Amino acid sequence: MTQTRTRLERGRGALGPALGLVHTGRAATRALLTAELGVTRATAGAVAAELEALGLIKVDTRPNGPSGAQGRPSHRLDVAPDGPVALALQVHSDGFRAALVGLGGGIVATAPGCTTVSADPAQVLGEVVRAGAELLGAHGRVCVGAGLAVPSAIAEPEGTALNPLHLAWPAGAPVLRILTEQVARTGVLGPDGRPVPCFVGNDVNVAALAEHRHGAGQDAQHLLVVASGHRGVGGALVLDGRLHTGSAGLALEVGHLTVVPDGRPCHCGSRGCLDIETDPLAFLEAAGRPAGPEVSLLRQAADLLRTQYADPAVRGAAHVLIDRLGAGLAGLVNVLNPDRVLLGGLHRHLLDADPERLRAVVADRSLWGRSGSVPLLACALDHNSLVGAAELAWQPVLDDPLAALGG
């Protein structure tokens, strides 16, 4: 057995952690990989070489060092530019989209999104899977798995959508089973020649995972994400790098916190929930603007905030929603004590419009005013739910690259 192979055998348990470090950008060089893994330089080199042989990363053995630097620069590590991809799928109230996402969270390609969603989950998932299969065929990349993001609580492990309130799908739709069937029917195959494994997650949950690994949530230990999508509001919590989904996948349904006690009836049966009082439709109604059918509600609301904030009606509507959102965030921060809060969707644009007002509301309603010091930041990734759906499919590879890719 060669010396390199002996080192690899010693470091084989480090393949997954090493890939995760490159995937999240925390080990851009072999020197950083060595330090992060706590192994010898030779073992780190053997691990990197094996990941390169699997087609996952690229090792640059002759990098250019900074001007005036002493010694030979460390080998650079990056994701393989033509490596495998995950098939990422998203369905929301205004349509669906398919994408190919590589290691590192980079979107390789996207298919044009549909603007109507059928009440039949099998029809919708069949269409979006076919769109993804066409992308794979056009780009000729190896696929490691398929991940789907949907605006619903997802029961684990069965993968049923318990409350797809804004999709007109039946409660309890077996989306994981349907997705698996559609992937097999469409012929999306993995490296072993069999249909790729499939995964389903709540859209805000997977968005939080993407932001923690590749976006504004990096390095946070207790990350809270609250986002208003095309309709409704969702939340997620990442603790020490892992999504907190509760005992059955139903944790952090923050959209159903009451922020207006005598507010409008919510789909959940309560009144005045974040879900119904701080989403794009609520903003358009508060501003006295009709919701047009030709553009998504989220885009209409964001465009209105960006281009007409000087209008007193628009600014007043923004203040109303900021105050409601701040009340909800204060309650969440009091209970969860996160070290960072990220806002997505319309909430991201409300933060941009008047960050001081939102921070003041959170501080005013927080325990001892301490929660007012928690950073409130905008989500950084444009398509974080798609990237997060891909993270679900990448996870088995990150856990055990050899087993996942048949090595």
ChimeraX attribute file (.defattr): number of C-alpha atoms within 10 A of each C-alpha:
attribute: neighborCount
match mode: 1-to-1
recipient: residues
	/A:1	5
	/A:2	7
	/A:3	10
	/A:4	16
	/A:5	15
	/A:6	13
	/A:7	17
	/A:8	22
	/A:9	14
	/A:10	14
	/A:11	20
	/A:12	20
	/A:13	13
	/A:14	21
	/A:15	24
	/A:16	19
	/A:17	18
	/A:18	23
	/A:19	27
	/A:20	20
	/A:21	21
	/A:22	23
	/A:23	24
	/A:24	18
	/A:25	17
	/A:26	15
	/A:27	22
	/A:28	19
	/A:29	19
	/A:30	24
	/A:31	18
	/A:32	20
	/A:33	26
	/A:34	19
	/A:35	13
	/A:36	15
	/A:37	18
	/A:38	12
	/A:39	15
	/A:40	15
	/A:41	16
	/A:42	16
	/A:43	23
	/A:44	26
	/A:45	22
	/A:46	23
	/A:47	29
	/A:48	26
	/A:49	17
	/A:50	21
	/A:51	22
	/A:52	18
	/A:53	12
	/A:54	17
	/A:55	17
	/A:56	25
	/A:57	24
	/A:58	19
	/A:59	20
	/A:60	14
	/A:61	12
	/A:62	11
	/A:63	14
	/A:64	12
	/A:65	13
	/A:66	8
	/A:67	6
	/A:68	6
	/A:69	8
	/A:70	8
	/A:71	7
	/A:72	10
	/A:73	16
	/A:74	17
	/A:75	19
	/A:76	19
	/A:77	24
	/A:78	20
	/A:79	24
	/A:80	18
	/A:81	14
	/A:82	16
	/A:83	17
	/A:84	26
	/A:85	26
	/A:86	31
	/A:87	33
	/A:88	31
	/A:89	29
	/A:90	27
	/A:91	24
	/A:92	21
	/A:93	22
	/A:94	20
	/A:95	18
	/A:96	23
	/A:97	21
	/A:98	28
	/A:99	29
	/A:100	28
	/A:101	26
	/A:102	29
	/A:103	26
	/A:104	21
	/A:105	26
	/A:106	16
	/A:107	18
	/A:108	17
	/A:109	16
	/A:110	18
	/A:111	16
	/A:112	11
	/A:113	16
	/A:114	16
	/A:115	15
	/A:116	13
	/A:117	19
	/A:118	14
	/A:119	12
	/A:120	13
	/A:121	20
	/A:122	17
	/A:123	13
	/A:124	19
	/A:125	25
	/A:126	18
	/A:127	17
	/A:128	26
	/A:129	27
	/A:130	19
	/A:131	21
	/A:132	27
	/A:133	22
	/A:134	16
	/A:135	20
	/A:136	20
	/A:137	11
	/A:138	10
	/A:139	13
	/A:140	11
	/A:141	17
	/A:142	19
	/A:143	25
	/A:144	27
	/A:145	29
	/A:146	30
	/A:147	27
	/A:148	30
	/A:149	28
	/A:150	25
	/A:151	26
	/A:152	24
	/A:153	27
	/A:154	30
	/A:155	21
	/A:156	16
	/A:157	10
	/A:158	13
	/A:159	21
	/A:160	22
	/A:161	25
	/A:162	18
	/A:163	20
	/A:164	21
	/A:165	18
	/A:166	15
	/A:167	22
	/A:168	14
	/A:169	17
	/A:170	15
	/A:171	13
	/A:172	16
	/A:173	19
	/A:174	18
	/A:175	23
	/A:176	21
	/A:177	16
	/A:178	19
	/A:179	26
	/A:180	20
	/A:181	17
	/A:182	21
	/A:183	23
	/A:184	17
	/A:185	13
	/A:186	16
	/A:187	16
	/A:188	26
	/A:189	18
	/A:190	19
	/A:191	15
	/A:192	11
	/A:193	9
	/A:194	11
	/A:195	22
	/A:196	22
	/A:197	19
	/A:198	21
	/A:199	22
	/A:200	30
	/A:201	29
	/A:202	27
	/A:203	28
	/A:204	30
	/A:205	30
	/A:206	27
	/A:207	29
	/A:208	33
	/A:209	28
	/A:210	30
	/A:211	24
	/A:212	29
	/A:213	23
	/A:214	22
	/A:215	20
	/A:216	21
	/A:217	27
	/A:218	18
	/A:219	14
	/A:220	18
	/A:221	16
	/A:222	19
	/A:223	28
	/A:224	27
	/A:225	30
	/A:226	31
	/A:227	28
	/A:228	23
	/A:229	24
	/A:230	23
	/A:231	25
	/A:232	25
	/A:233	28
	/A:234	25
	/A:235	24
	/A:236	26
	/A:237	24
	/A:238	22
	/A:239	15
	/A:240	13
	/A:241	17
	/A:242	14
	/A:243	18
	/A:244	16
	/A:245	20
	/A:246	10
	/A:247	9
	/A:248	12
	/A:249	18
	/A:250	16
	/A:251	17
	/A:252	21
	/A:253	17
	/A:254	20
	/A:255	24
	/A:256	22
	/A:257	20
	/A:258	21
	/A:259	24
	/A:260	16
	/A:261	11
	/A:262	11
	/A:263	14
	/A:264	13
	/A:265	13
	/A:266	18
	/A:267	15
	/A:268	13
	/A:269	8
	/A:270	15
	/A:271	21
	/A:272	20
	/A:273	28
	/A:274	27
	/A:275	27
	/A:276	26
	/A:277	27
	/A:278	29
	/A:279	26
	/A:280	29
	/A:281	21
	/A:282	20
	/A:283	28
	/A:284	22
	/A:285	13
	/A:286	18
	/A:287	21
	/A:288	12
	/A:289	15
	/A:290	10
	/A:291	15
	/A:292	9
	/A:293	10
	/A:294	8
	/A:295	11
	/A:296	17
	/A:297	24
	/A:298	21
	/A:299	15
	/A:300	22
	/A:301	25
	/A:302	20
	/A:303	13
	/A:304	18
	/A:305	24
	/A:306	14
	/A:307	10
	/A:308	13
	/A:309	16
	/A:310	11
	/A:311	13
	/A:312	11
	/A:313	15
	/A:314	22
	/A:315	18
	/A:316	16
	/A:317	20
	/A:318	24
	/A:319	18
	/A:320	17
	/A:321	23
	/A:322	24
	/A:323	19
	/A:324	21
	/A:325	23
	/A:326	23
	/A:327	23
	/A:328	25
	/A:329	29
	/A:330	23
	/A:331	18
	/A:332	22
	/A:333	23
	/A:334	17
	/A:335	11
	/A:336	13
	/A:337	17
	/A:338	21
	/A:339	17
	/A:340	21
	/A:341	24
	/A:342	25
	/A:343	23
	/A:344	27
	/A:345	23
	/A:346	25
	/A:347	25
	/A:348	21
	/A:349	19
	/A:350	23
	/A:351	22
	/A:352	15
	/A:353	18
	/A:354	14
	/A:355	15
	/A:356	11
	/A:357	16
	/A:358	25
	/A:359	22
	/A:360	16
	/A:361	20
	/A:362	30
	/A:363	22
	/A:364	17
	/A:365	20
	/A:366	22
	/A:367	15
	/A:368	10
	/A:369	14
	/A:370	15
	/A:371	23
	/A:372	20
	/A:373	14
	/A:374	16
	/A:375	13
	/A:376	21
	/A:377	18
	/A:378	23
	/A:379	26
	/A:380	17
	/A:381	17
	/A:382	11
	/A:383	14
	/A:384	23
	/A:385	28
	/A:386	30
	/A:387	33
	/A:388	33
	/A:389	32
	/A:390	34
	/A:391	30
	/A:392	24
	/A:393	26
	/A:394	27
	/A:395	16
	/A:396	18
	/A:397	21
	/A:398	20
	/A:399	17
	/A:400	18
	/A:401	22
	/A:402	17
	/A:403	10
	/A:404	18
	/A:405	17
	/A:406	9
	/A:407	10
